[in-house]
């Protein structure tokens, strides 16, 4: 059976085959959905090319105190509080049997389950409803229990954290939970989901148990137009792989303010996805505002129910990011700023990358790209193509000498008219 491993800056199967992490955030899936709804969701995402689903065992929306779809709670109570040392597996269809079903169904559809043991409000109630129930002692016991339960499931990635700041007392809890997981499970990768506009290379310094890092560039404007810089900051802090585990969600109110009248859309989520991956990320996580919460009741703040947004454009278009990434030599791709001559500011900035025999440059507004063709590594000539992130189509438009500068103009421009310049070395030998 193949195993997911770290391979330099990227992830791969243990036979060396590339693995591109294309995640979706379904934080409330285990807490809110029925078996039928769970299968519908996982089958849909698998068909769209996703490879991982991020979800939570003790969910944010009162996941330890409000029953799941089948009326079951994950934990028994001690002194009036849910007890992480006492998972509730009593007779009947338990909460954990529903989790078992989701894990097995995800495996059937070729999806990893990136499991957060708990949302952060259960160990750090700086906002949310909690309750705070974790100590280092019960965190270690809980970590060992969940790891024993799922250690033989081949499609598990552990993701500690859960969108809360980490102070010294919380770090002790997280370290203990990781010790518990590793005491029973030596096979599955472990990562960390940080709070907004932070990353795990900052917040979990020295945590050797983390196999790869993630950032949450978030839903405001603090990092959304410089998410590729955040990726490079993680690269400078650590030699491990990295990705953005929570960028702008499609259909999320910009800056959390519905009154602004602007909800992040497919154009916005593509920007972060392509910027990040060409900055060297080992994958990317998409999200939709109605899906993370499995929303069932439309409101001004969340206008859709979760079933209606599964095929919104951003979700359908993420497959093309994976397609582009797997189309050429995988492990050689790296951020390469010398490929382009000059750049733009803010939303229009171009991110260039180069691999063995090829180069990419993402222009989020379709602005012209001035490329140094000698940086492609081609011996004599390069084929220049435009890749359309909306359709996945590549269109050849020129063959150029592999020397000097060339200014290349995309087919169209403006917000929503993003393009990837593809430069491929070609041989003229007979």
Secondary structure, DSSP 8 states (H G I E B T S, - for coil): ---EEEETTEEEETTS-EE-EEEEE-TTHHHH--HHHHHHHHHHHHHTT--EEEEESS-TTTTTTS--TTS--SEEEETTEEEEEEE---SSS-HHHHHHHHHHHHHHTT-EEEEESS-GGGT--SSS-------HHHHHHHHHHHHHHHTT-TTEEEEEE-SS---HHHHHHHHHHHHHHHHH-SSS-EEEE--TTEEHHHHTTT-TT-SEEEEE--SSSSSGGGHHHHHHHHHHH-SSEEEESS---BT-BGGG-GGG--B--HHHHHHHHHHHHHTT-SEEEE-BHHHHTT--S--SSS-S-HHHHTTSHHHHHHHHHHHHHHSS-STT-EE-GGGBSS---GGG-EEEEEETTEEEEEETT---EEEEGGGG--SSEEEEEEE-TTT--EEEEEEEESSSEEEE--S--STT--EEEEEEEE----
